[in-house]
């Protein structure tokens, strides 16, 4: 997995700036702030990749509640005046 382009660029800028300012004692407070921001950026980037979005599919809820969906559709058709008979499909073996 790669770090997003914006995150990688920000980290590079922060590290170069931090390396320059770390050498001068008057910039010690800025160095600490940059170190903190760089750490947050890295933590955020890793968190984004740990929580990658996974599409479950358009029929996800139909698959997890198949019996309930069947019951609902039968009731719906019967409310429209249809007689419904369900027969299991023969498996293609």
N, C-alpha and C positions, 0 to 999 in steps of 0.2 A: 504494500500500500504506500502511496506517495502522499506527502503533505500537500494540501491545496496550494495553488500558485501564489495566491495572496498571502497565505500564512507563511510560505517559504520565503517570499520576498521580505516580509516584515521581520522575520527571524534573522535574516541575513543583515538587514539594516541595523537591527538592534544589536547584533553581535559586533559589527564593525564599530558602531558608535560606542558601545560598552568597552571595547578594547582600547579605544582612543582615550576615553574619559577615565578609565581605571588607573591610568598612569599618573594623573594629576590629583593631588590630595584635595584640592578645592572642589572637585567634582564627585567626591565620595558619595554624597547623598543622591545625586543623579544616577550614579552607578548602581546603587541599591534599588532605585526605582526601576531602572532599565532591566536589571536582573529579575525583579519581581514580575514586570510586564512580560518578559521573555518566557518566564516560567508559566505564567497564566496562558500565554499563547500556545505553548507546547502542550499544556494540559488540555486546553480546549480542542486543539487539533486531534489529539489522541482520543478524546471523548467522542468527537464527531465520527471517527472511524469505528469506534467500538459500538456506536449506535446506528450503524448503517441501516437505511430503510430497506425493508424487504416487502415487495408487493405480494400480497397473499392471493390475489386473483379476484376476478369479478364475481365468481361463484363461491367465494369463501363461506359466506353465511349460509348459502344453500347447502353446502357440503356438511357443515357442522350441525345443522338443524334439518336434516333431510326428512325425518318423519313429521316434524312440525310443518314444514313446507308442504309436504304431500297432503296433510290434513287440511291446511288452509286452502290449497288449490281445489280440493274436492268440495269443500264447503262453498267456495266461491262459485264454482260451476253449478252446484246444486241450487244456489240462490238465484242463478240466472235461468233456472228451469231445466237444467240438463240432468240426465240420469248418468251417474258415473260408476263404472266398474273398473277396478284396477286389477291387473293380472301381472305377476312377475315375468320379466323377460327371460327367455331361455339364454343361458350363457353360451357364447360362441366358442366351443371347445374343439 
